[in-house]
Amino acid sequence: SATVLVPLSDLPLVVKGSRVVGRSETAYQLACVNWYGAHMEMLVNNGLNVKGLEEIASFIVQLKAFNCVRLPYSLDSLNMSNEDIPDRFSALCHNPELQAATPLEIFDATVKALTDAGLLVVLNNHVFRRGWCCSFDDGEGLWYNEDFEESVWLHHLGFMSRRYKDNPRVVGFDIRNEIRSTAQAVPSWGTGRAESDWALAAAKGSRRVLQEDPDMLVIVSGLEYSMYLCRVPAYPLHLQPEFQSHIIYTSHEYDWYLSAPQFLQMRAVNASMFFLQCFFATSAALL
């Protein structure tokens, strides 16, 4: 069946149990397509060298399969100039009005085109430095690294939330993509260790987003490429009073999870640890 666009009059959305509902208590499925490119080396969304922004937004609506677009971005792109865009005249040849714009201004225009067409937008902090995600050694697996402290991540969450606060169709913020093990730390949930506890960091990130936009939904990744949410029942972020009605957990699934060498290279100790956590968390929930 066709996916229903969410009317402006039914915004903002909130979480009630397992449902996302509008003002009218109508439940909606967020059917989001991921439109990547702004977080990559080219610094603009794919396709802007082929079609105009409004035409692409209209096409997504016409598909009647999506009511939402997830827009990844990189932290470093937010402070770049138009001269940092590789071959911007070619990359934006069907959007000449954007050829003098910065990457952030182009991102602004992308958000506006999508929401003007009636689509919802979910922002996504995908990476720190522009480029493809994800791997075990790209330095992007946590919410901080050697070049970007946690405070920088939190600052930019607030900056982006504040920037689109007046656009009610910007409904969600996926605060960090695919948390996973790195050389610095193995991520955990609810352990209280500042260097590895994603629940602790996600609480800080959610708080920062909601300080700037109290109507935002906050999307929280599972651990190890968003595969594991097993420890959530032991430390339920969504039940904390300040986050109730706002938190959505996300898990990711790819074909290569069960076959590709990249997955098989995951350290056996980490895989065993998360399996045992899931087993015991599930067993405890059944008692």
VENRA-V852888 format. One record per residue. N is the residue number from 0. RES is the residue in one letter. PHI is phi as a letter, one per 20 degrees, with the letter a starting at -180 (none if undefined). BURIAL is 1 if it has 9 or more other C-alpha atoms within 8 Angstrom, else 0. Layout:
BEGIN
n->{N,N}
res->{RES,RES}
phi->{PHI,PHI}
burial->{BURIAL,BURIAL}
END
This chain:
BEGIN
n->{0,1,2,3,4,5,6,7,8,9,10,11,12,13,14,15,16,17,18,19,20,21,22,23,24,25,26,27,28,29,30,31,32,33,34,35,36,37,38,39,40,41,42,43,44,45,46,47,48,49,50,51,52,53,54,55,56,57,58,59,60,61,62,63,64,65,66,67,68,69,70,71,72,73,74,75,76,77,78,79,80,81,82,83,84,85,86,87,88,89,90,91,92,93,94,95,96,97,98,99,100,101,102,103,104,105,106,107,108,109,110,111,112,113,114,115,116,117,118,119,120,121,122,123,124,125,126,127,128,129,130,131,132,133,134,135,136,137,138,139,140,141,142,143,144,145,146,147,148,149,150,151,152,153,154,155,156,157,158,159,160,161,162,163,164,165,166,167,168,169,170,171,172,173,174,175,176,177,178,179,180,181,182,183,184,185,186,187,188,189,190,191,192,193,194,195,196,197,198,199,200,201,202,203,204,205,206,207,208,209,210,211,212,213,214,215,216,217,218,219,220,221,222,223,224,225,226,227,228,229,230,231,232,233,234,235,236,237,238,239,240,241,242,243,244,245,246,247,248,249,250,251,252,253,254,255,256,257,258,259,260,261,262,263,264,265,266,267,268,269,270,271,272,273,274,275,276,277,278,279,280,281,282,283,284,285,286}
res->{S,A,T,V,L,V,P,L,S,D,L,P,L,V,V,K,G,S,R,V,V,G,R,S,E,T,A,Y,Q,L,A,C,V,N,W,Y,G,A,H,M,E,M,L,V,N,N,G,L,N,V,K,G,L,E,E,I,A,S,F,I,V,Q,L,K,A,F,N,C,V,R,L,P,Y,S,L,D,S,L,N,M,S,N,E,D,I,P,D,R,F,S,A,L,C,H,N,P,E,L,Q,A,A,T,P,L,E,I,F,D,A,T,V,K,A,L,T,D,A,G,L,L,V,V,L,N,N,H,V,F,R,R,G,W,C,C,S,F,D,D,G,E,G,L,W,Y,N,E,D,F,E,E,S,V,W,L,H,H,L,G,F,M,S,R,R,Y,K,D,N,P,R,V,V,G,F,D,I,R,N,E,I,R,S,T,A,Q,A,V,P,S,W,G,T,G,R,A,E,S,D,W,A,L,A,A,A,K,G,S,R,R,V,L,Q,E,D,P,D,M,L,V,I,V,S,G,L,E,Y,S,M,Y,L,C,R,V,P,A,Y,P,L,H,L,Q,P,E,F,Q,S,H,I,I,Y,T,S,H,E,Y,D,W,Y,L,S,A,P,Q,F,L,Q,M,R,A,V,N,A,S,M,F,F,L,Q,C,F,F,A,T,S,A,A,L,L}
phi->{none,f,f,e,f,e,f,g,f,e,e,f,e,c,e,c,m,e,d,d,c,e,g,e,m,f,e,c,e,f,e,d,e,e,d,e,p,f,e,e,g,f,m,c,f,g,n,f,e,c,c,f,g,f,f,f,f,f,f,f,f,f,f,l,d,c,c,b,c,e,d,f,b,d,f,f,f,f,d,e,e,f,f,e,f,f,l,f,f,f,f,c,f,e,c,f,f,d,f,e,e,f,g,f,f,f,f,g,f,f,g,f,f,f,f,f,e,n,e,e,c,d,f,b,f,e,b,e,d,g,q,f,c,b,b,f,c,e,m,d,f,d,e,b,b,f,d,c,f,g,f,f,g,f,g,f,f,f,g,f,f,f,f,d,g,e,d,f,e,e,d,b,c,e,f,a,e,l,g,a,f,c,f,e,a,e,f,c,c,n,e,n,e,g,f,c,e,f,f,f,f,f,f,f,f,f,f,f,f,f,f,e,b,f,e,f,e,d,d,d,f,f,e,l,m,m,e,d,c,f,e,g,g,f,b,f,g,f,e,f,g,f,d,g,n,c,e,c,e,c,c,d,b,c,g,f,g,d,b,f,g,g,f,f,f,g,g,g,f,f,f,f,f,f,f,f,f,f,f,f,f,f,f,f,f,e,f}
burial->{0,0,1,0,0,1,0,0,0,1,1,1,1,1,1,0,0,0,0,1,1,1,1,0,0,0,0,1,0,0,1,1,0,0,1,1,1,1,1,1,1,1,1,1,1,1,0,1,1,0,1,1,1,1,0,1,1,1,0,1,1,0,0,1,1,1,1,1,1,1,1,1,1,1,1,1,1,0,0,1,1,1,0,0,1,0,0,1,0,0,1,1,1,1,1,0,0,0,1,0,1,1,1,1,0,1,1,0,0,1,1,0,1,1,1,0,1,1,1,1,1,1,1,1,1,1,1,1,1,1,0,0,0,0,0,1,0,0,0,1,1,1,1,1,1,0,0,1,1,0,0,0,1,1,1,1,1,1,0,0,1,1,0,0,1,0,0,1,1,1,1,1,1,1,1,1,1,1,1,1,1,1,0,0,0,1,1,1,1,1,0,0,0,0,0,1,1,1,1,1,1,1,1,1,1,1,1,1,1,1,0,1,1,0,1,1,1,1,1,1,1,1,1,1,1,1,1,1,1,1,1,1,0,0,1,0,1,1,0,0,0,0,1,1,0,1,1,1,1,1,1,0,0,0,0,0,0,0,0,0,0,0,1,0,0,0,0,0,0,1,1,0,0,1,0,0,1,1,0,0,1,1,0,0,0,0,0}
END
